[in-house]
Amino acid sequence: MAGSPTVFDAKATPWVQPDGASADAVAATIDTCPSGALSYTRTDGAPNGRRGHGIDEDPTAATAPDA
């Protein structure tokens, strides 16, 4: 992903390093990803993105993307 190269590196293992940028920067990159393949769950009280789950919710339950 071009938006956060210090976080997302398809050639690395693991390919996501969330500590490579601030939570807000990672969220912004995921929120603007054209494929919509990624989601996140914030643990700092900020709103979850795309199909992220709330802290109290079952992460295995399917949720619909926001329209």
C-alpha positions in Angstrom: 0.0 0.0 0.0 1.4 3.3 -1.0 -0.2 5.2 1.8 1.9 3.8 4.6 5.0 2.0 3.4 6.4 1.7 6.9 3.3 -0.3 7.9 2.3 -2.2 4.7 5.1 -4.1 2.9 3.9 -7.0 0.7 7.4 -8.3 0.4 7.9 -8.6 4.2 6.8 -11.3 6.6 4.5 -10.4 8.3 3.5 -7.8 5.7 1.7 -5.5 8.2 3.7 -3.7 10.9 1.1 -1.6 12.7 3.7 0.0 14.9 5.2 1.6 11.8 2.9 4.6 12.0 0.4 6.2 14.3 -3.0 4.5 14.8 -4.7 7.5 13.0 -2.3 7.1 10.0 -2.9 3.4 9.7 -6.7 3.9 10.0 -6.6 6.6 7.3 -4.7 4.3 4.9 -7.1 1.4 5.5 -10.1 3.8 5.1 -8.9 4.9 1.7 -7.8 1.6 0.4 -9.7 1.1 -2.9 -10.1 -2.7 -2.5 -11.8 -2.5 0.9 -10.1 -5.7 1.8 -8.7 -4.5 5.1 -10.5 -3.5 8.3 -9.4 -2.6 11.8 -10.7 -2.5 15.3 -9.6 0.5 17.4 -8.8 -0.2 21.1 -8.3 3.5 22.0 -12.0 4.5 21.8 -11.8 6.0 18.3 -14.4 4.7 15.8 -13.7 1.4 14.0 -13.2 1.4 10.3 -14.8 -0.5 7.5 -15.8 -3.8 9.0 -14.0 -3.5 12.3 -15.7 -4.8 15.5 -16.3 -3.0 18.8 -14.2 -4.2 21.8 -17.2 -6.0 23.3 -18.3 -7.6 20.0 -17.5 -11.1 18.8 -14.7 -10.7 16.2 -15.8 -13.9 14.4 -19.3 -12.5 13.7 -19.7 -11.2 10.2 -20.5 -7.5 9.8 -21.6 -5.7 6.7 -19.5 -2.9 5.3 -20.8 0.6 5.8 -22.8 1.8 2.8 
